[in-house]
Amino acid sequence: MKAPERLETRRLVLRPYIDNDFKFFSLLMKDESFSKNRYLTPEQLTPRCEKSLFSSILNSYNSPEPIFALAICNKENEDFIGTCGLKSLGDNGTVECFYALLPEYRRNGFAIESMLKLLEFSFEELKILKIVIFIHPNNTRAWKVAERIGMKYMLR
C-alpha cells in the first residue's frame, strides 16, 4: 500500500510527511485529547518516542512496507493541520483509517473533507474492499465524523 504523492480537496492537501513537519507532529502527539483517544502510554509520548515514530514514518515511504501516514495541510498556505492515514490489519484485506487534527483546526469540516478524500483514494486507487475506524467510546466528535463520512457502527 503505497502512499500517494499528493491528494487535493477544495481546501486541503494530503501529502507524505517531510522533515519540517516534525514540530507539528510533536504538537499533535502532545495534545491531550489526541493521546487519550488513542490509548497512548506515557512512554509513547516521550520526545524520544515521538522522534522515533516520526523517523519511522519518513524512512518507510521508500520501503516495501510504507507506513501510510499523511500530513493534512491548508491548500492556500501549506500550513500543517493534522494527519490521516491507513493501517493494514493483516492478510484479510481489512484496513483501518485514522485522522487527527491540531486543536485550532477542529470543528471546521477538515476531518470530514480529508477523510472523504482518503476513502475515495482507498477504494478507487488502492482497491481496498473494507475500511474500519476504531473510535474511543467517549469521543463523540469522532463518532459524528465517522457517520458523516459513511461509516457504519459494527460490534466487534
Short mmCIF file of the C-alpha atoms (twelve columns), coordinates in Angstrom:
data_MODEL
# 
_entry.id   MODEL 
# 
loop_
_atom_site.group_PDB 
_atom_site.id 
_atom_site.type_symbol 
_atom_site.label_atom_id 
_atom_site.label_alt_id 
_atom_site.label_comp_id 
_atom_site.label_asym_id 
_atom_site.label_seq_id 
_atom_site.Cartn_x 
_atom_site.Cartn_y 
_atom_site.Cartn_z 
_atom_site.pdbx_PDB_model_num 
ATOM 1   C CA . MET A 1   0.000   0.000   0.000  1 
ATOM 2   C CA . LYS A 2   1.973   2.976   -1.270 1 
ATOM 3   C CA . ALA A 3   1.162   6.467   -0.027 1 
ATOM 4   C CA . PRO A 4   0.173   8.945   -2.750 1 
ATOM 5   C CA . GLU A 5   2.452   11.842  -3.675 1 
ATOM 6   C CA . ARG A 6   -0.372  14.328  -3.174 1 
ATOM 7   C CA . LEU A 7   -4.154  14.319  -2.828 1 
ATOM 8   C CA . GLU A 8   -6.152  17.541  -3.052 1 
ATOM 9   C CA . THR A 9   -9.583  18.670  -1.961 1 
ATOM 10  C CA . ARG A 10  -11.172 22.084  -2.254 1 
ATOM 11  C CA . ARG A 11  -9.328  23.376  0.843  1 
ATOM 12  C CA . LEU A 12  -6.733  20.751  1.702  1 
ATOM 13  C CA . VAL A 13  -3.639  18.922  0.531  1 
ATOM 14  C CA . LEU A 14  -2.837  15.432  1.825  1 
ATOM 15  C CA . ARG A 15  0.812   14.533  1.300  1 
ATOM 16  C CA . PRO A 16  3.593   12.428  2.808  1 
ATOM 17  C CA . TYR A 17  5.362   13.950  5.789  1 
ATOM 18  C CA . ILE A 18  8.542   15.985  5.309  1 
ATOM 19  C CA . ASP A 19  11.274  16.780  7.872  1 
ATOM 20  C CA . ASN A 20  9.818   20.215  8.625  1 
ATOM 21  C CA . ASP A 21  6.556   18.623  9.818  1 
ATOM 22  C CA . PHE A 22  8.125   17.208  12.987 1 
ATOM 23  C CA . LYS A 23  7.356   20.219  15.190 1 
ATOM 24  C CA . PHE A 24  3.659   19.965  14.255 1 
ATOM 25  C CA . PHE A 25  3.650   16.174  14.593 1 
ATOM 26  C CA . SER A 26  5.080   16.658  18.078 1 
ATOM 27  C CA . LEU A 27  2.363   19.196  18.962 1 
ATOM 28  C CA . LEU A 28  -0.257  16.705  17.844 1 
ATOM 29  C CA . MET A 29  1.287   13.932  19.946 1 
ATOM 30  C CA . LYS A 30  1.303   16.226  22.988 1 
ATOM 31  C CA . ASP A 31  -2.364  17.170  22.576 1 
ATOM 32  C CA . GLU A 32  -4.234  15.580  25.488 1 
ATOM 33  C CA . SER A 33  -7.341  14.648  23.513 1 
ATOM 34  C CA . PHE A 34  -5.187  13.013  20.824 1 
ATOM 35  C CA . SER A 35  -3.203  10.868  23.248 1 
ATOM 36  C CA . LYS A 36  -6.237  9.979   25.386 1 
ATOM 37  C CA . ASN A 37  -8.379  8.917   22.434 1 
ATOM 38  C CA . ARG A 38  -5.640  6.703   21.025 1 
ATOM 39  C CA . TYR A 39  -4.753  4.965   24.292 1 
ATOM 40  C CA . LEU A 40  -1.139  6.129   24.096 1 
ATOM 41  C CA . THR A 41  1.065   5.331   27.067 1 
ATOM 42  C CA . PRO A 42  3.281   7.942   28.767 1 
ATOM 43  C CA . GLU A 43  6.305   6.127   27.287 1 
ATOM 44  C CA . GLN A 44  4.922   6.574   23.763 1 
ATOM 45  C CA . LEU A 45  4.633   10.313  24.386 1 
ATOM 46  C CA . THR A 46  8.266   10.912  25.305 1 
ATOM 47  C CA . PRO A 47  10.314  13.117  22.955 1 
ATOM 48  C CA . ARG A 48  12.480  10.102  22.095 1 
ATOM 49  C CA . CYS A 49  9.463   8.001   21.056 1 
ATOM 50  C CA . GLU A 50  7.913   10.904  19.135 1 
ATOM 51  C CA . LYS A 51  11.112  11.347  17.138 1 
ATOM 52  C CA . SER A 52  11.472  7.609   16.608 1 
ATOM 53  C CA . LEU A 53  7.912   7.270   15.300 1 
ATOM 54  C CA . PHE A 54  8.300   10.287  13.024 1 
ATOM 55  C CA . SER A 55  11.598  8.936   11.644 1 
ATOM 56  C CA . SER A 56  9.997   5.530   11.092 1 
ATOM 57  C CA . ILE A 57  7.227   7.139   9.051  1 
ATOM 58  C CA . LEU A 58  9.673   9.146   6.911  1 
ATOM 59  C CA . ASN A 59  12.002  6.187   6.367  1 
ATOM 60  C CA . SER A 60  9.148   3.871   5.456  1 
ATOM 61  C CA . TYR A 61  7.932   5.834   2.435  1 
ATOM 62  C CA . ASN A 62  10.551  4.252   0.163  1 
ATOM 63  C CA . SER A 63  10.342  0.803   1.712  1 
ATOM 64  C CA . PRO A 64  8.349   -2.215  0.522  1 
ATOM 65  C CA . GLU A 65  6.037   -1.750  3.555  1 
ATOM 66  C CA . PRO A 66  5.434   2.007   3.900  1 
ATOM 67  C CA . ILE A 67  3.585   3.495   6.833  1 
ATOM 68  C CA . PHE A 68  0.611   5.120   5.154  1 
ATOM 69  C CA . ALA A 69  0.541   8.352   7.171  1 
ATOM 70  C CA . LEU A 70  -0.098  11.703  5.512  1 
ATOM 71  C CA . ALA A 71  0.113   15.312  6.611  1 
ATOM 72  C CA . ILE A 72  -3.098  17.292  6.171  1 
ATOM 73  C CA . CYS A 73  -2.231  20.837  5.055  1 
ATOM 74  C CA . ASN A 74  -4.136  24.000  4.235  1 
ATOM 75  C CA . LYS A 75  -4.165  24.292  0.442  1 
ATOM 76  C CA . GLU A 76  -3.741  28.089  0.466  1 
ATOM 77  C CA . ASN A 77  -0.630  28.332  2.632  1 
ATOM 78  C CA . GLU A 78  0.545   24.710  3.184  1 
ATOM 79  C CA . ASP A 79  0.116   25.091  6.981  1 
ATOM 80  C CA . PHE A 80  0.091   21.739  8.776  1 
ATOM 81  C CA . ILE A 81  -3.416  20.995  10.095 1 
ATOM 82  C CA . GLY A 82  -3.218  17.338  11.113 1 
ATOM 83  C CA . THR A 83  -2.670  13.794  9.964  1 
ATOM 84  C CA . CYS A 84  -4.574  10.942  8.377  1 
ATOM 85  C CA . GLY A 85  -3.742  7.554   7.013  1 
ATOM 86  C CA . LEU A 86  -4.328  3.859   6.699  1 
ATOM 87  C CA . LYS A 87  -3.064  0.801   8.525  1 
ATOM 88  C CA . SER A 88  -3.375  -2.776  7.282  1 
ATOM 89  C CA . LEU A 89  -4.963  -5.101  9.817  1 
ATOM 90  C CA . GLY A 90  -3.442  -8.252  8.390  1 
ATOM 91  C CA . ASP A 91  -3.929  -10.503 5.426  1 
ATOM 92  C CA . ASN A 92  -7.734  -10.379 5.362  1 
ATOM 93  C CA . GLY A 93  -7.739  -7.157  3.334  1 
ATOM 94  C CA . THR A 94  -9.229  -5.009  6.087  1 
ATOM 95  C CA . VAL A 95  -7.644  -1.595  6.592  1 
ATOM 96  C CA . GLU A 96  -8.013  0.835   9.484  1 
ATOM 97  C CA . CYS A 97  -8.270  4.537   8.695  1 
ATOM 98  C CA . PHE A 98  -7.271  7.254   11.140 1 
ATOM 99  C CA . TYR A 99  -7.115  11.013  11.410 1 
ATOM 100 C CA . ALA A 100 -6.274  13.705  13.938 1 
ATOM 101 C CA . LEU A 101 -6.277  17.493  13.758 1 
ATOM 102 C CA . LEU A 102 -4.455  20.112  15.774 1 
ATOM 103 C CA . PRO A 103 -6.950  21.700  18.211 1 
ATOM 104 C CA . GLU A 104 -7.164  25.059  16.442 1 
ATOM 105 C CA . TYR A 105 -8.313  23.366  13.209 1 
ATOM 106 C CA . ARG A 106 -11.109 21.252  14.661 1 
ATOM 107 C CA . ARG A 107 -14.790 21.957  14.010 1 
ATOM 108 C CA . ASN A 108 -14.175 23.390  10.523 1 
ATOM 109 C CA . GLY A 109 -15.070 20.330  8.453  1 
ATOM 110 C CA . PHE A 110 -11.407 19.497  7.760  1 
ATOM 111 C CA . ALA A 111 -11.689 15.991  9.254  1 
ATOM 112 C CA . ILE A 112 -14.643 15.132  7.042  1 
ATOM 113 C CA . GLU A 113 -13.064 16.679  3.945  1 
ATOM 114 C CA . SER A 114 -9.727  14.890  4.401  1 
ATOM 115 C CA . MET A 115 -11.293 11.538  5.266  1 
ATOM 116 C CA . LEU A 116 -13.667 11.590  2.295  1 
ATOM 117 C CA . LYS A 117 -10.668 12.132  0.004  1 
ATOM 118 C CA . LEU A 118 -8.678  9.394   1.729  1 
ATOM 119 C CA . LEU A 119 -11.587 6.947   1.441  1 
ATOM 120 C CA . GLU A 120 -12.097 7.826   -2.234 1 
ATOM 121 C CA . PHE A 121 -8.406  7.164   -2.937 1 
ATOM 122 C CA . SER A 122 -8.504  3.941   -0.908 1 
ATOM 123 C CA . PHE A 123 -11.457 2.433   -2.718 1 
ATOM 124 C CA . GLU A 124 -10.757 3.721   -6.241 1 
ATOM 125 C CA . GLU A 125 -6.958  3.596   -6.490 1 
ATOM 126 C CA . LEU A 126 -5.880  1.050   -3.881 1 
ATOM 127 C CA . LYS A 127 -8.935  -1.175  -4.459 1 
ATOM 128 C CA . ILE A 128 -9.408  -1.712  -0.731 1 
ATOM 129 C CA . LEU A 129 -12.617 -3.593  -0.010 1 
ATOM 130 C CA . LYS A 130 -13.142 -2.961  3.700  1 
ATOM 131 C CA . ILE A 131 -12.112 0.030   5.805  1 
ATOM 132 C CA . VAL A 132 -12.767 0.330   9.529  1 
ATOM 133 C CA . ILE A 133 -12.148 3.030   12.095 1 
ATOM 134 C CA . PHE A 134 -11.642 2.457   15.821 1 
ATOM 135 C CA . ILE A 135 -13.006 5.253   17.993 1 
ATOM 136 C CA . HIS A 136 -12.721 5.769   21.746 1 
ATOM 137 C CA . PRO A 137 -16.227 5.303   23.207 1 
ATOM 138 C CA . ASN A 138 -16.249 8.819   24.713 1 
ATOM 139 C CA . ASN A 139 -15.054 10.599  21.563 1 
ATOM 140 C CA . THR A 140 -18.452 11.845  20.371 1 
ATOM 141 C CA . ARG A 141 -16.984 14.222  17.777 1 
ATOM 142 C CA . ALA A 142 -15.142 11.355  16.111 1 
ATOM 143 C CA . TRP A 143 -18.356 9.311   16.075 1 
ATOM 144 C CA . LYS A 144 -20.080 12.162  14.248 1 
ATOM 145 C CA . VAL A 145 -17.261 12.428  11.709 1 
ATOM 146 C CA . ALA A 146 -17.416 8.669   11.105 1 
ATOM 147 C CA . GLU A 147 -21.159 8.862   10.493 1 
ATOM 148 C CA . ARG A 148 -20.780 11.829  8.135  1 
ATOM 149 C CA . ILE A 149 -18.204 10.004  6.002  1 
ATOM 150 C CA . GLY A 150 -20.473 6.983   5.675  1 
ATOM 151 C CA . MET A 151 -19.032 4.606   8.260  1 
ATOM 152 C CA . LYS A 152 -21.471 2.203   9.912  1 
ATOM 153 C CA . TYR A 153 -21.352 1.123   13.547 1 
ATOM 154 C CA . MET A 154 -20.446 -2.539  13.961 1 
ATOM 155 C CA . LEU A 155 -19.980 -4.559  17.109 1 
ATOM 156 C CA . ARG A 156 -16.625 -6.283  17.353 1 
# 
